[in-house]
Amino acid sequence: MAFEDDYFLDSLDEDDLYEEISKIKVYLEENNVIIDTLTFQLAKREKHNENLECEIVGLRKDIKERKDLNLKLAKGSETLNEIIKVQHYPLIKIHLGYAEEAS
């Protein structure tokens, strides 16, 4: 069905056109507000993620430093136990489950 230009324009109601245009404007404005809100939230999340990544890097560094320190302490503890073991008098058996002898 093809309308001739004059017949088509005559059949349109101006009030209906303005009402439709107004509805479309409102719809576009609502969508723009939603887009702006989502863009703001996305930027906020990206900043939050960046902060978390920096915190993770710091925590990993701290864990590595503590692990190294713990290894040094464990090695020192082993060395100290060896020194004590070498210097321990062999006839004292208190820590091996024996009761202390009355003298």
N, C-alpha and C positions, 0 to 999 in steps of 0.2 A: 504494500500500500504506500504509494508515494503521495505526499502532500505537496501541493504547490505552496510556495513561500508565503503568499498572502493569506491563504486559507489556514496554514499552520500558525502563523503569528496571530491571526484573529481568534483562533481557538484557545490560545493561552490566556490565563487570567493573571494579571500583573500581581495581585495580592498573593496568589499561590506561589508565584516565582520569588517574590521577596521573602515569603515565609520559608521556602526551601533554601534560599540563599542564606538566610539568617540561621537556619538549622545547621547548614554546612559550616558556616563561620564558627558557630559554637562548638561543633564537633572538632574542627581543626584547632581551635584554641585549647580545648580539653586535651587533645592529643599532644599539643606542644607543651602544656604543663606537665603531662605524664612523662614526656621525653626529657624535659629539663630535670624533673625529680629523679628519674632513673639515672641520668647522667651524673647528677650530684652524688647519688648513692654509690654509683660505680667508682667515682673518683675517691670517695671516702673509703670504700673497701680496698681499693688499690693502695691507698696510703696506709691503711691498717695492715695489709699483707706485707708491705715493705718494712714496716716497723717490726712485725713478727719475724721476718727473715733476718733482720739485723740482730734481733734478740737470740734467734737460733744460732747464728754464727758466733755470738758472744758466749752462749752456753756451751757450744761445742769446744771452743777454745778453753773455757774454764774446765771442762771435763778432761780435756787432754792434759792440762797443767796438773790437775789433781791426780790423774792416773800416773803421770810421771813421778810426782811426789810420793804417791803410795808405793810405787815400785822401789824408789830409793829407801823409803822407810822399811819395807819388807826385807830388802837386802841388808840394811843396817841391823834389823832385828835378828836375821839369820846369823850375821857375823857376831853379834853380841851373844847369842845363844851358844855359838861354837866356842867363843872365848870363855864363857862361864862353864861350859861342859869340860873344857880342857883343864880349868883350874879347880874343878870340883874334887874334893877328897873322896876316893873310891870307897872308903869304909862307912861313910855316912849314907844310910839308906832310908832316911825318913820319908822322902818323897816317893819311894817305890812301894809303899804299902806296909812297911815295917813300923812297928811301934818304937818309940824312943826307949832305949835301954836305960834302966836305972843304974846309976853308978854308985 
